[in-house]
């Protein structure tokens, strides 16, 4: 495919980055810092639409992969004490020599999570959210998905300090419950410890692990991500722009060695 979803977005992301650096007016420092703090909280009452572009390389046979994750986050007020936060991950992939040889492009499997979270932190300041996670076999190519329906629990716990620190972890585990009998079963744990520091003027530095353990094949995949983000205002639209790199501490045989990430997030504060 001459120009894929991800290639188009890569060009757009580069252009947007240059435009933001040269032309964008900053949001007011106070508002930008409040939004940056909310973005560090996976269960904040903030509507956002992150467009997360990833590039990974170092696969066997010099393979490479572009992955655009469209990740809308929608909080829903259930009552005076509880929110439900919907977090969706829709992947668009373009990969070359990643699975055997050849190229694949298209939509991957959707992961849908629902977090039920108290509107107020605990007495000791902890923010929590728990709920179900679903895997939907939406891949347009057999090599981009699992052809399995999956289900399991998910949870997040974090704390935010007056000094601008956010630390905590997000976890889920998904088992396959239906799907193609000829494909491997799924039993996968995702563990994401994270640490971020607000730097003022809407800026945030973040480090996290997006580790996955495949219980069926007894294999870890552990990338470490280093990110820098900034909240900006384009006209009346608040956005966040982020960039960074990652190193794979552990990956399957033939897996990637390192990668880069650019994230453009539309923000809709209440």
Backbone bond lengths (Angstrom), bond angles and torsions (degrees), N, CA, C in turn:
res aa  C-N    CA-C-N  psi(-1)  N-CA   C-N-CA  omega(-1)  CA-C   N-CA-C  phi
1 X - - - 1.461 - - 1.527 108.11 -
2 X 1.322 116.34 122.16 1.466 120.92 -172.72 1.514 112.40 -63.07
3 X 1.320 116.07 -40.41 1.475 119.80 -179.18 1.512 107.72 -140.87
4 X 1.329 117.83 111.40 1.450 122.63 -175.70 1.507 110.47 -95.90
5 X 1.370 114.28 174.59 1.463 119.63 175.85 1.521 110.90 -52.24
6 X 1.326 116.52 -49.18 1.460 120.53 -172.76 1.519 111.83 -70.91
7 X 1.335 117.33 -36.84 1.453 119.63 178.43 1.519 110.56 -64.07
8 X 1.334 115.90 -40.31 1.460 118.93 177.92 1.520 110.36 -62.58
9 X 1.337 115.37 -43.00 1.459 117.98 -178.13 1.523 111.52 -69.87
10 X 1.332 117.58 -32.29 1.459 120.03 177.68 1.528 110.35 -61.59
11 X 1.317 116.49 -43.70 1.463 119.80 178.31 1.515 110.71 -65.28
12 X 1.330 116.31 -41.97 1.458 120.22 179.01 1.522 111.29 -64.60
13 X 1.346 117.02 -41.73 1.462 120.67 -179.64 1.521 111.11 -62.35
14 X 1.338 116.79 -42.04 1.466 120.03 179.36 1.522 110.62 -63.66
15 X 1.334 116.15 -42.01 1.460 119.79 179.89 1.522 110.97 -65.65
16 X 1.340 116.56 -42.66 1.458 120.34 179.95 1.528 111.10 -63.73
17 X 1.331 116.09 -38.86 1.460 119.89 -179.95 1.525 110.62 -60.05
18 X 1.330 116.62 -45.13 1.463 120.48 179.58 1.520 111.49 -65.71
19 X 1.347 115.26 -39.32 1.464 118.41 179.54 1.518 110.49 -64.33
20 X 1.339 116.55 -43.21 1.464 120.16 -178.96 1.528 111.35 -63.41
21 X 1.328 116.67 -40.88 1.451 119.60 -177.89 1.524 112.37 -66.13
22 X 1.343 116.80 -30.11 1.450 119.33 -173.47 1.516 114.52 -102.99
23 X 1.349 118.45 -23.76 1.457 119.27 -169.95 1.520 115.92 -126.44
24 X 1.324 118.87 -19.32 1.459 119.70 -170.50 1.520 111.99 -75.28
25 X 1.349 114.76 136.61 1.465 119.88 171.81 1.517 108.70 -82.14
26 X 1.321 117.10 143.41 1.463 121.17 179.12 1.513 110.38 -75.45
27 X 1.315 116.35 147.43 1.451 120.15 166.99 1.523 107.34 -68.25
28 X 1.323 117.74 159.15 1.456 119.87 175.45 1.523 108.49 -56.73
29 X 1.347 115.97 140.33 1.455 120.42 -172.82 1.519 112.29 -53.24
30 X 1.344 117.22 -43.91 1.459 120.25 -176.86 1.523 110.33 -63.65
31 X 1.328 116.91 -49.93 1.458 119.99 -179.47 1.520 111.04 -62.10
32 X 1.321 117.39 -40.77 1.457 121.12 -179.77 1.522 111.01 -63.23
33 X 1.333 117.56 -39.74 1.462 120.13 179.66 1.518 111.65 -68.44
34 X 1.330 117.09 -37.31 1.462 120.56 177.17 1.528 110.20 -62.67
35 X 1.335 116.96 -44.91 1.460 120.71 179.68 1.528 111.27 -66.96
36 X 1.336 116.80 -40.21 1.461 119.69 178.44 1.527 110.73 -61.10
37 X 1.332 116.56 -38.63 1.465 120.66 177.88 1.523 110.74 -66.29
38 X 1.333 117.52 -40.25 1.461 120.51 177.94 1.524 111.29 -65.10
39 X 1.335 117.30 -37.58 1.462 120.35 179.79 1.522 111.87 -65.10
40 X 1.331 117.34 -25.39 1.465 121.14 177.95 1.526 111.98 -78.15
41 X 1.340 116.98 -7.35 1.458 123.00 -178.32 1.527 109.25 -109.83
42 X 1.335 119.26 109.91 1.465 121.51 -177.26 1.523 114.88 -61.81
43 X 1.354 118.32 -17.96 1.461 120.43 -178.86 1.534 111.08 -117.82
44 X 1.324 116.86 27.46 1.464 120.38 176.47 1.527 110.01 -69.48
45 X 1.343 116.32 153.29 1.460 121.80 178.66 1.526 109.26 -82.83
46 X 1.337 115.68 64.37 1.455 122.77 -177.17 1.520 109.06 -135.54
47 X 1.332 116.75 121.86 1.461 120.60 173.48 1.523 108.11 -75.92
48 X 1.326 116.55 127.51 1.456 120.87 178.91 1.524 109.75 -146.66
49 X 1.329 114.82 155.02 1.468 120.70 177.54 1.529 108.08 -130.70
50 X 1.324 117.91 87.54 1.469 120.43 176.67 1.533 110.97 -75.85
51 X 1.328 115.48 136.34 1.458 123.53 170.34 1.525 105.86 -113.51
52 X 1.320 115.85 103.08 1.470 122.17 -170.42 1.523 109.31 -105.72
53 X 1.332 115.77 110.36 1.458 121.64 179.85 1.521 110.08 -99.68
54 X 1.336 116.48 123.36 1.463 122.61 -179.57 1.526 110.30 -118.62
55 X 1.320 115.01 141.49 1.465 121.05 172.43 1.524 107.46 -127.79
56 X 1.343 116.65 123.77 1.459 121.77 178.85 1.525 109.43 -123.70
57 X 1.332 115.02 141.93 1.450 120.46 179.76 1.526 109.25 -140.72
58 X 1.325 115.21 173.57 1.461 119.76 -177.88 1.507 113.40 98.29
59 X 1.345 117.12 6.14 1.463 120.01 174.65 1.536 109.70 -63.82
60 X 1.327 115.70 162.47 1.461 119.96 175.00 1.528 109.61 -57.54
61 X 1.316 115.72 147.94 1.475 121.67 -179.66 1.531 111.90 61.46
62 X 1.361 115.50 31.28 1.468 120.68 176.45 1.524 112.54 59.50
63 X 1.314 117.23 35.38 1.460 120.68 179.02 1.516 112.38 -73.20
64 X 1.329 115.77 158.41 1.456 121.95 177.80 1.520 109.33 -146.84
65 X 1.346 114.69 157.69 1.463 119.42 -176.12 1.524 110.23 -143.62
66 X 1.337 115.24 130.54 1.457 122.55 168.61 1.528 107.37 -103.26
67 X 1.320 116.70 134.15 1.462 121.01 -179.41 1.523 109.11 -138.16
68 X 1.316 116.74 117.70 1.461 122.31 175.24 1.517 108.56 -104.90
69 X 1.337 116.67 113.18 1.462 121.96 177.05 1.526 109.30 -98.13
70 X 1.315 116.31 117.91 1.464 122.08 173.10 1.526 105.88 -93.25
71 X 1.370 117.18 118.96 1.459 120.85 -165.75 1.537 112.28 -130.41
72 X 1.319 119.07 67.52 1.462 119.08 178.98 1.527 112.22 -64.46
73 X 1.333 115.03 137.56 1.465 122.55 177.95 1.525 107.54 -120.45
74 X 1.331 116.74 121.31 1.466 121.25 -175.67 1.524 109.58 -129.80
75 X 1.343 117.78 110.74 1.472 120.39 174.91 1.529 110.47 -84.06
76 X 1.317 116.04 140.31 1.467 122.29 179.41 1.523 108.03 -126.72
77 X 1.321 115.92 124.22 1.466 120.19 178.99 1.531 109.24 -77.80
78 X 1.337 116.49 121.57 1.464 121.43 179.72 1.527 111.81 -90.27
79 X 1.327 116.21 -39.45 1.462 122.06 177.08 1.528 107.42 -163.70
80 X 1.319 117.14 -163.91 1.459 120.43 -176.24 1.528 112.86 -68.80
81 X 1.324 117.20 -19.20 1.460 119.76 -173.89 1.529 114.66 -112.56
82 X 1.341 118.08 -20.18 1.460 119.90 -170.40 1.529 112.30 -128.35
83 X 1.336 114.52 142.43 1.459 123.28 167.99 1.521 109.44 -113.22
84 X 1.316 116.35 154.55 1.466 122.21 165.37 1.526 106.70 -116.86
85 X 1.315 116.39 125.94 1.462 121.21 -178.38 1.519 108.63 -110.16
86 X 1.318 115.84 120.60 1.458 121.99 176.70 1.526 108.86 -93.92
87 X 1.331 116.26 124.45 1.467 122.22 177.38 1.527 108.14 -124.69
88 X 1.324 116.62 118.58 1.456 122.98 -176.89 1.526 109.51 -115.31
89 X 1.320 116.75 140.72 1.461 121.78 173.24 1.522 108.53 -122.91
90 X 1.338 115.50 110.06 1.468 122.71 176.57 1.527 107.80 -108.18
91 X 1.346 118.57 109.08 1.463 120.61 -176.83 1.533 112.54 -92.67
92 X 1.332 115.39 136.88 1.462 123.08 171.52 1.523 106.57 -118.24
93 X 1.319 117.30 119.35 1.456 120.97 -170.27 1.525 112.02 -119.54
94 X 1.327 114.45 149.80 1.463 123.18 171.71 1.526 106.05 -141.44
95 X 1.324 117.78 109.28 1.461 120.79 -173.66 1.521 111.22 -130.96
96 X 1.342 113.85 148.98 1.466 120.99 -176.47 1.526 108.92 -133.97
97 X 1.332 116.93 122.56 1.466 123.08 179.05 1.521 112.19 56.75
98 X 1.327 116.62 36.99 1.463 122.20 176.33 1.519 110.32 -94.99
99 X 1.323 116.77 -48.05 1.464 122.79 175.66 1.522 107.34 -106.14
100 X 1.322 116.62 105.34 1.460 121.72 -173.42 1.533 108.17 57.06
101 X 1.312 118.15 -126.99 1.460 121.84 176.73 1.521 108.48 -122.57
102 X 1.304 115.74 164.33 1.453 119.63 -178.99 1.513 111.69 102.43
103 X 1.316 115.36 -178.61 1.460 122.20 -175.52 1.518 110.63 -128.60
104 X 1.335 114.50 147.76 1.464 121.51 175.36 1.525 108.48 -136.38
105 X 1.324 115.96 141.98 1.463 121.65 176.19 1.521 108.89 -141.19
106 X 1.323 115.84 143.42 1.456 119.41 176.70 1.517 112.33 149.82
107 X 1.324 115.22 -162.09 1.457 122.68 -178.55 1.524 109.50 -88.80
108 X 1.332 116.29 140.93 1.455 121.55 174.54 1.515 111.47 -97.91
109 X 1.327 116.87 -166.98 1.466 122.09 178.66 1.530 110.35 -76.68
110 X 1.319 116.39 137.74 1.469 122.35 178.26 1.527 109.98 -84.06
111 X 1.331 116.25 136.61 1.467 122.23 170.11 1.526 108.08 -110.38
112 X 1.325 115.93 125.00 1.465 122.11 -178.92 1.532 109.00 -119.28
113 X 1.332 115.99 124.01 1.465 121.05 178.15 1.521 110.07 -120.07
114 X 1.329 115.75 144.70 1.460 122.87 174.99 1.522 108.13 -126.53
115 X 1.340 116.15 120.27 1.461 121.20 179.94 1.527 109.57 -109.63
116 X 1.318 116.75 126.18 1.460 121.71 172.50 1.530 106.68 -97.04
117 X 1.346 115.38 118.39 1.457 119.73 -169.25 1.518 110.92 -134.09
118 X 1.337 118.75 131.44 1.469 120.77 173.25 1.529 110.60 -60.19
119 X 1.323 116.54 142.79 1.454 120.00 -179.19 1.524 112.12 -70.21
120 X 1.319 117.16 -23.58 1.452 121.16 179.62 1.529 110.42 -113.52
121 X 1.342 117.90 143.50 1.467 119.98 175.64 1.534 110.76 -63.29
122 X 1.317 116.07 166.66 1.451 120.90 175.10 1.533 109.50 -68.17
123 X 1.332 116.35 173.19 1.461 120.76 -179.14 1.527 111.99 -60.34
124 X 1.335 116.85 -27.46 1.464 120.63 179.20 1.529 112.66 -93.75
125 X 1.347 116.53 4.68 1.457 120.17 173.46 1.515 116.15 94.86
126 X 1.328 118.74 5.75 1.461 120.83 -179.30 1.528 110.91 -82.65
127 X 1.321 116.00 140.49 1.462 124.01 175.71 1.524 106.98 -107.28
128 X 1.328 117.35 130.82 1.461 120.50 -175.79 1.524 110.21 -131.18
129 X 1.320 115.03 158.20 1.450 122.25 173.64 1.517 109.01 -156.79
130 X 1.318 117.11 136.52 1.465 121.83 179.27 1.516 108.99 -138.97
131 X 1.334 116.29 154.73 1.451 119.80 178.75 1.515 111.99 170.47
132 X 1.324 117.17 -165.20 1.466 121.16 -179.52 1.531 111.44 -96.33
133 X 1.337 115.01 156.24 1.461 122.82 171.41 1.526 108.13 -125.64
134 X 1.315 116.27 141.31 1.464 122.27 -176.96 1.528 109.78 -125.85
135 X 1.318 116.36 141.27 1.459 122.41 172.10 1.524 107.78 -110.85
136 X 1.333 116.79 124.28 1.464 122.18 -176.56 1.525 109.29 -113.07
137 X 1.339 118.81 125.75 1.471 121.34 -175.82 1.529 111.73 -79.16
138 X 1.309 116.12 76.33 1.470 122.21 -175.48 1.524 113.11 -101.09
139 X 1.335 118.53 4.67 1.458 121.25 -175.15 1.526 111.51 -61.02
140 X 1.328 115.17 139.57 1.466 121.47 179.08 1.520 111.70 -90.06
141 X 1.319 117.74 -4.61 1.461 122.90 177.40 1.528 107.77 -138.44
142 X 1.324 117.43 136.35 1.466 121.10 -177.99 1.524 112.30 -55.60
143 X 1.331 117.57 -31.80 1.459 121.09 -176.59 1.521 113.17 -85.78
144 X 1.322 117.02 -1.56 1.464 121.19 176.96 1.522 112.69 -104.03
145 X 1.340 117.21 -2.01 1.459 120.30 -177.55 1.509 112.11 -147.37
146 X 1.322 114.62 -177.17 1.459 121.76 -174.71 1.525 113.59 -102.83
147 X 1.347 116.59 -16.51 1.471 122.53 -173.40 1.528 111.64 55.79
148 X 1.345 114.93 33.45 1.453 122.06 179.00 1.526 110.33 -130.72
149 X 1.346 115.90 144.24 1.457 122.05 167.39 1.516 107.85 -87.69
150 X 1.343 116.60 136.96 1.451 119.59 -177.86 1.517 112.36 -131.27
151 X 1.324 115.40 157.41 1.463 121.30 -176.97 1.528 108.44 -154.15
152 X 1.339 115.47 145.76 1.461 119.38 176.30 1.518 111.32 178.72
153 X 1.342 116.91 -179.34 1.469 121.11 -179.35 1.524 111.51 -89.17
154 X 1.325 115.49 156.40 1.453 121.38 172.78 1.528 108.55 -140.19
155 X 1.327 116.85 153.22 1.464 121.40 -179.35 1.522 109.55 -155.63
156 X 1.318 115.21 154.10 1.459 121.33 174.17 1.518 108.14 -140.93
157 X 1.324 115.71 142.46 1.463 121.36 175.33 1.522 106.96 -140.55
158 X 1.336 116.93 135.60 1.459 120.25 -178.17 1.512 110.57 -156.57
159 X 1.328 114.29 164.69 1.455 120.85 176.33 1.519 108.25 -137.61
160 X 1.340 116.49 140.89 1.455 122.34 178.12 1.522 108.99 -121.31
161 X 1.337 116.67 131.84 1.452 121.61 -174.84 1.521 111.21 -105.25
162 X 1.322 115.29 162.97 1.461 121.02 178.36 1.522 111.60 -65.90
163 X 1.320 117.61 -21.76 1.468 121.89 -179.95 1.524 112.82 -82.33
164 X 1.349 116.90 0.20 1.454 119.95 176.43 1.517 115.43 97.05
165 X 1.332 117.52 5.28 1.459 120.45 178.38 1.529 110.69 -86.13
166 X 1.329 115.68 142.55 1.465 122.90 169.60 1.525 107.27 -129.33
167 X 1.341 116.69 127.48 1.459 119.43 177.48 1.519 109.38 -142.43
168 X 1.328 114.72 147.31 1.451 119.47 -178.78 1.519 110.57 169.33
169 X 1.330 115.63 -159.10 1.462 120.24 -178.78 1.522 109.90 -156.66
170 X 1.320 114.34 147.89 1.472 122.70 173.40 1.517 107.06 -118.98
171 X 1.331 116.49 138.46 1.457 120.70 -177.97 1.512 109.97 -142.25
172 X 1.332 116.24 147.02 1.466 119.96 167.33 1.520 108.78 -147.96
173 X 1.314 115.13 162.83 1.463 120.93 172.35 1.523 107.30 -138.54
174 X 1.328 115.03 130.75 1.462 120.46 -177.44 1.523 109.68 -123.85
175 X 1.331 114.80 129.29 1.463 122.53 171.94 1.531 108.77 -108.70
176 X 1.306 117.66 145.20 1.459 120.32 171.92 1.520 109.32 -74.48
177 X 1.326 116.52 138.53 1.468 121.14 -178.05 1.525 112.09 -122.39
178 X 1.330 118.31 -11.67 1.457 122.31 178.98 1.523 107.33 -167.76
179 X 1.350 115.38 169.77 1.457 119.55 177.15 1.505 112.17 130.50
180 X 1.315 115.89 -163.88 1.457 123.25 -176.43 1.531 110.20 -66.54
181 X 1.343 116.61 119.40 1.465 120.95 -178.88 1.524 112.75 -67.41
182 X 1.332 116.59 -19.15 1.461 119.45 -179.36 1.526 112.84 -82.40
183 X 1.338 117.21 -9.52 1.458 120.68 178.69 1.531 110.19 -96.50
184 X 1.317 115.69 155.19 1.464 120.34 -178.13 1.520 111.24 -63.28
185 X 1.344 115.68 143.92 1.455 120.19 173.63 1.530 109.82 -66.81
186 X 1.346 114.89 160.75 1.454 120.70 -178.93 1.521 109.64 -115.59
187 X 1.315 116.23 130.75 1.458 123.17 167.80 1.519 104.78 -146.74
188 X 1.337 115.58 96.92 1.460 120.42 -167.90 1.524 110.77 -132.91
189 X 1.327 115.52 130.87 1.461 122.01 176.72 1.530 109.49 -107.52
190 X 1.321 115.79 129.17 1.467 122.04 175.26 1.519 107.89 -110.44
191 X 1.342 116.55 127.20 1.458 122.06 -178.79 1.522 108.78 -130.95
192 X 1.338 115.92 121.34 1.467 121.39 -176.60 1.525 110.81 -127.73
193 X 1.337 117.88 84.98 1.466 119.06 169.00 1.529 109.03 -73.22
194 X 1.343 116.60 144.16 1.463 119.05 -176.61 1.528 110.28 -143.52
195 X 1.327 114.21 152.59 1.457 122.83 177.56 1.521 107.40 -144.44
196 X 1.336 116.47 128.00 1.464 120.10 178.82 1.517 109.78 -137.58
197 X 1.343 114.49 156.75 1.457 121.15 179.12 1.520 109.08 -134.01
198 X 1.354 116.05 121.65 1.447 120.76 173.85 1.517 110.08 -72.06
199 X 1.325 116.61 129.63 1.464 121.79 -175.09 1.523 112.77 -106.70
200 X 1.334 116.86 4.65 1.455 120.55 -178.27 1.518 111.87 88.23
201 X 1.342 116.25 158.54 1.462 123.07 -179.31 1.533 112.18 55.60
202 X 1.329 116.06 34.22 1.461 120.79 176.86 1.514 114.91 76.66
203 X 1.330 117.83 12.76 1.461 121.52 -177.34 1.535 110.70 -98.98
204 X 1.341 115.68 143.62 1.460 121.39 179.95 1.518 110.18 -142.82
205 X 1.318 116.60 136.66 1.471 122.55 171.38 1.525 107.96 -108.55
206 X 1.332 116.43 134.77 1.468 121.25 -173.88 1.519 110.46 -135.83
207 X 1.323 115.25 143.05 1.462 121.92 168.15 1.517 107.47 -130.60
208 X 1.332 116.37 136.71 1.464 119.11 177.00 1.520 110.28 -151.48
209 X 1.319 114.73 164.25 1.456 122.88 171.02 1.521 107.58 -111.02
210 X 1.322 117.55 135.13 1.467 121.20 174.24 1.524 107.72 -114.23
211 X 1.322 115.19 63.06 1.463 121.12 -171.80 1.526 111.63 -82.32
212 X 1.319 114.68 141.69 1.462 122.26 178.19 1.524 108.56 -130.42
213 X 1.333 115.88 134.05 1.468 119.31 174.80 1.524 108.73 -116.34
214 X 1.328 115.75 121.41 1.459 123.66 178.06 1.530 107.84 -91.86
215 X 1.340 115.41 104.32 1.460 120.04 -176.53 1.525 112.14 -70.66
216 X 1.327 118.04 -26.17 1.461 120.84 179.72 1.527 111.19 -68.93
217 X 1.331 116.26 -36.83 1.461 120.46 -177.32 1.530 112.47 -111.82
218 X 1.351 116.77 3.57 1.466 123.34 177.55 1.535 110.76 51.99
219 X 1.330 115.34 55.95 1.455 121.12 -174.14 1.526 111.50 -136.84
220 X 1.345 116.31 130.57 1.460 122.79 174.01 1.531 110.48 -91.91
221 X 1.341 115.25 145.59 1.463 122.60 163.93 1.522 105.94 -126.74
222 X 1.349 117.14 118.45 1.467 120.28 -171.08 1.533 110.80 -134.42
223 X 1.327 117.30 90.24 1.461 119.19 171.43 1.535 111.08 -89.60
224 X 1.341 116.24 141.00 1.455 122.72 172.87 1.523 107.51 -103.25
225 X 1.330 117.29 123.48 1.457 122.47 -177.86 1.527 111.17 -105.15
226 X 1.314 116.55 134.46 1.456 123.53 173.93 1.528 107.40 -118.76
227 X 1.358 117.01 119.42 1.458 120.64 -171.67 1.529 111.25 -131.69
228 X 1.324 114.60 150.26 1.465 122.79 172.54 1.521 106.89 -130.94
229 X 1.335 116.93 131.82 1.469 120.34 -177.80 1.520 110.63 -134.50
230 X 1.334 114.35 160.38 1.461 120.55 179.49 1.522 109.15 -148.03
231 X 1.331 116.10 134.90 1.470 122.23 175.51 1.520 108.08 -86.89
232 X 1.335 116.04 131.55 1.453 123.23 -178.18 1.517 109.67 -130.08
233 X 1.298 115.55 165.79 1.461 121.21 175.92 1.524 108.93 -125.01
234 X 1.333 116.21 122.12 1.460 122.60 178.72 1.522 106.98 -112.00
235 X 1.326 116.88 101.80 1.457 118.68 -172.47 1.514 108.77 64.02
236 X 1.331 116.26 -120.35 1.461 121.03 177.08 1.528 112.76 -99.06
237 X 1.333 117.37 1.30 1.461 121.09 -175.77 1.517 110.95 -98.04
238 X 1.322 116.69 123.13 1.459 122.23 173.75 1.523 109.58 -85.60
239 X 1.315 115.77 135.34 1.459 121.35 -180.00 1.523 109.09 -139.67
240 X 1.314 115.26 164.57 1.458 121.84 170.03 1.519 107.74 -125.99
241 X 1.321 116.24 135.89 1.459 122.06 176.15 1.522 108.06 -119.45
242 X 1.320 116.59 131.76 1.467 120.99 -176.99 1.522 110.04 -136.15
243 X 1.313 115.21 153.59 1.458 120.59 175.76 1.508 109.94 -151.84
244 X 1.326 115.46 156.36 1.451 118.77 179.30 1.513 112.13 177.03
245 X 1.328 114.58 -171.72 1.465 121.45 -177.42 1.514 109.40 -136.43
246 X 1.318 115.26 165.00 1.461 119.05 176.94 1.521 110.38 -143.91
247 X 1.327 112.97 152.92 1.460 121.86 177.86 1.523 108.22 -124.95
248 X 1.337 116.24 134.45 1.457 120.95 -179.29 1.531 109.76 -88.00
249 X 1.320 115.05 106.74 1.463 120.53 176.09 1.524 110.37 -67.71
250 X 1.328 115.41 -34.98 1.461 121.77 -179.98 1.520 108.11 -146.32
251 X 1.328 116.67 137.82 1.458 121.18 174.89 1.517 108.68 -154.25
252 X 1.335 118.10 159.71 1.468 120.44 179.21 1.525 111.10 -62.34
253 X 1.317 116.38 163.21 1.466 120.54 175.54 1.523 109.41 -55.53
254 X 1.324 115.36 128.80 1.459 119.03 -178.45 1.506 113.57 82.65
255 X 1.358 117.69 3.49 1.457 121.69 -178.84 1.518 112.23 -80.45
256 X 1.334 117.71 178.47 1.464 121.54 -175.63 1.528 112.49 -73.36
257 X 1.342 114.76 160.98 1.462 121.87 177.61 1.522 111.97 -103.83
258 X 1.334 116.96 -40.76 1.460 120.70 -176.63 1.532 108.90 -155.68
259 X 1.335 115.21 169.38 1.458 119.42 -179.33 1.514 111.07 -162.45
260 X 1.314 115.43 174.54 1.463 122.66 175.80 1.524 108.48 -131.28
261 X 1.342 115.27 159.76 1.463 120.91 -177.01 1.528 109.80 -142.98
262 X 1.332 116.00 137.03 1.460 123.28 171.70 1.528 107.00 -127.91
263 X 1.331 116.56 133.18 1.466 121.01 -178.07 1.526 109.46 -128.04
264 X 1.319 115.41 127.70 1.464 122.88 174.86 1.521 106.79 -117.69
265 X 1.343 117.30 118.24 1.457 121.75 -172.51 1.531 111.05 -121.42
266 X 1.324 116.54 123.83 1.457 122.06 171.81 1.523 108.20 -82.71
267 X 1.354 117.01 134.09 1.458 122.30 -176.19 1.523 110.27 -117.21
268 X 1.334 115.24 136.96 1.462 121.40 179.73 1.528 109.37 -132.30
269 X 1.347 116.52 74.97 1.470 119.18 -179.55 1.514 111.22 -66.47
270 X 1.328 115.60 150.62 1.462 120.65 179.57 1.514 110.44 -84.24
